[in-house]
Amino acid sequence: MFGSIGFPELILIFIVVLLVFGPKKLPEFAKLLGKTIREFRSTIDEAKAAIEDEIYKEGMTTELKDIGKDIKDALNIYGNDEKPAGESEKSKDDEKTE
């Protein structure tokens, strides 16, 4: 639960805190410590969510770019030399007007 801190170390920390703050201030100290840890965890969770959201958006942007490229490739079935029927008619119309 506390990583490498064992039960004997927790007892020692409790005794030192009790000696430093006294028995009257100990509940206030514990409440303040709990509130601080809760706020720290909430801040960490918010930061993690923001990072994951940006990663998701970046992934979606990349996927959308890939889809756009695939659509352009699919629409460009005529190649570089050939023009779509609509464009070839325009060039014939342009030649007539000149």
KOLTI-640671 format. One line per 2 residues: number of its first residue (from 1); their letters; for each residue z, x, y of N, C-alpha, C. Coordinates in steps of 0.2 Angstrom, whole numbers. Each point is the difference from the previous one (the first is absolute). Layout:
BEGIN
NUM = A = Z X Y Z X Y Z X Y  ...;
END
This chain:
BEGIN
1 = MF = 0 4 -6 0 -4 6 0 4 6  4 5 1 0 5 5 -3 6 -1;
3 = GS = -4 1 -4 -4 6 -1 5 5 -4  1 6 3 4 5 -3 7 0 1;
5 = IG = 2 -6 4 8 0 2 3 -4 -6  5 3 -3 4 -3 -5 6 -4 2;
7 = FP = 4 -3 -5 6 -3 2 5 4 3  1 6 -2 5 4 3 -2 2 7;
9 = EL = -6 1 2 -2 1 7 1 -6 4  -1 -6 -3 1 -6 4 7 -1 2;
11 = IL = 5 2 -5 7 -1 1 2 5 6  -3 6 0 2 5 5 -3 -2 7;
13 = IF = -6 -3 0 -2 -2 6 4 -6 3  2 -5 -4 4 -5 2 7 2 2;
15 = IV = 3 5 -3 7 3 3 -1 3 6  -6 4 1 -1 3 7 -1 -5 5;
17 = VL = -4 -5 -1 -1 -5 5 7 -4 1  4 -1 -5 6 -4 1 5 5 5;
19 = LV = 0 6 -2 4 5 5 -2 0 7  -7 0 1 -3 1 6 1 -6 4;
21 = FG = -2 -6 -2 0 -6 3 6 -4 0  4 1 -6 6 -4 -1 -1 -7 -3;
23 = PK = 5 -3 -3 -1 -6 -4 -2 -6 5  2 0 6 -2 -6 5 -7 1 2;
25 = KL = -3 5 0 -7 1 3 -5 0 -6  3 1 -6 -5 0 -6 -4 -6 -1;
27 = PE = 2 -6 0 -4 -6 0 -6 0 5  2 2 6 -5 0 6 -5 5 -2;
29 = FA = 2 6 -2 -5 5 -2 -4 -2 -6  2 -3 -5 -4 -2 -5 -5 -5 2;
31 = KL = 2 -5 4 -4 -5 3 -6 3 4  2 5 4 -5 3 4 -5 4 -4;
33 = LG = 3 4 -5 -4 3 -5 -5 -4 -4  2 -6 -2 -4 -5 -4 -6 -2 5;
35 = KT = 2 -2 6 -5 -2 5 -5 5 1  2 6 1 -5 6 1 -4 1 -5;
37 = IR = 2 -1 -6 -4 1 -6 -5 -6 -1  2 -6 1 -4 -6 0 -6 1 5;
39 = EF = 2 2 6 -5 1 5 -5 5 -1  2 6 -3 -4 5 -2 -5 -2 -6;
41 = RS = 3 -4 -5 -5 -2 -5 -5 -5 3  2 -4 4 -5 -5 3 -5 4 4;
43 = TI = 2 5 4 -5 4 3 -5 4 -4  3 2 -6 -4 4 -5 -5 -5 -3;
45 = DE = 2 -6 -2 -4 -6 -3 -6 -2 5  2 0 7 -5 -2 5 -5 5 0;
47 = AK = 2 7 0 -5 5 1 -4 0 -6  3 -1 -6 -4 1 -6 -5 -6 0;
49 = AA = 2 -6 2 -5 -6 0 -6 2 5  2 3 6 -5 1 5 -5 6 -3;
51 = IE = 2 5 -4 -4 5 -3 -4 -3 -5  3 -5 -4 -4 -3 -6 -6 -4 3;
53 = DE = 2 -4 6 -5 -4 3 -6 4 3  2 5 3 -6 5 2 -4 2 -5;
55 = IY = 3 2 -6 -4 3 -5 -4 -6 -3  3 -6 -1 -4 -5 -2 -6 -2 5;
57 = KE = 1 0 6 -5 -1 5 -6 6 -1  2 6 0 -4 5 -1 -5 -1 -6;
59 = GM = 4 -2 -6 -4 -1 -6 -5 -5 1  2 -6 3 -4 -5 2 -6 2 4;
61 = TT = 1 4 5 -5 2 5 -5 4 -4  2 4 -5 -4 4 -4 -5 -4 -4;
63 = EL = 4 -5 -3 -4 -4 -5 -5 -5 4  2 -2 6 -5 -4 4 -6 5 2;
65 = KD = 1 6 2 -5 5 1 -5 0 -6  3 1 -6 -4 1 -6 -4 -6 -1;
67 = IG = 3 -6 1 -3 -7 -1 -6 0 5  1 2 6 -5 0 5 -6 4 -2;
69 = KD = 2 6 -2 -6 5 -2 -3 -3 -6  3 -3 -5 -3 -3 -6 -5 -6 3;
71 = IK = 2 -4 4 -4 -5 3 -6 2 3  1 6 5 -6 3 3 -5 2 -5;
73 = DA = 3 4 -5 -5 2 -6 -3 -5 -3  3 -6 -1 -3 -6 -4 -5 -3 5;
75 = LN = 1 0 6 -5 -3 5 -6 4 1  1 7 -1 -5 4 1 -4 2 -6;
77 = IY = -2 -6 -3 -4 1 -7 -7 2 1  -3 0 6 -7 2 2 -1 7 0;
79 = GN = 5 4 1 0 7 1 -2 2 7  -2 6 1 -1 3 7 -8 -2 2;
81 = DE = -4 0 -5 -7 0 2 -2 -8 1  2 -4 -4 -1 -7 0 4 -4 5;
83 = KP = -3 -5 3 4 -4 5 0 -7 -3  6 -4 2 0 -7 -2 -5 -4 3;
85 = AG = -2 -5 -4 -5 -5 2 0 -2 8  6 -1 2 1 -2 7 -2 5 5;
87 = ES = 1 6 -2 -1 6 5 -8 2 0  -3 -1 -6 -7 1 0 -4 -5 3;
89 = EK = 2 -6 0 -3 -5 4 1 1 8  6 3 2 1 1 7 -5 6 2;
91 = SK = -1 5 -4 -4 5 2 -8 -2 0  -2 -5 -4 -6 -3 0 -1 -4 7;
93 = DD = 5 -3 2 0 -4 6 0 4 6  4 6 -1 0 5 6 -7 3 1;
95 = EK = -4 1 -6 -6 3 1 -5 -5 3  0 -6 -2 -4 -5 3 1 -1 8;
97 = TE = 6 1 2 1 -1 7 -2 6 4  -1 6 -3 -2 6 3 -7 0 1;
END
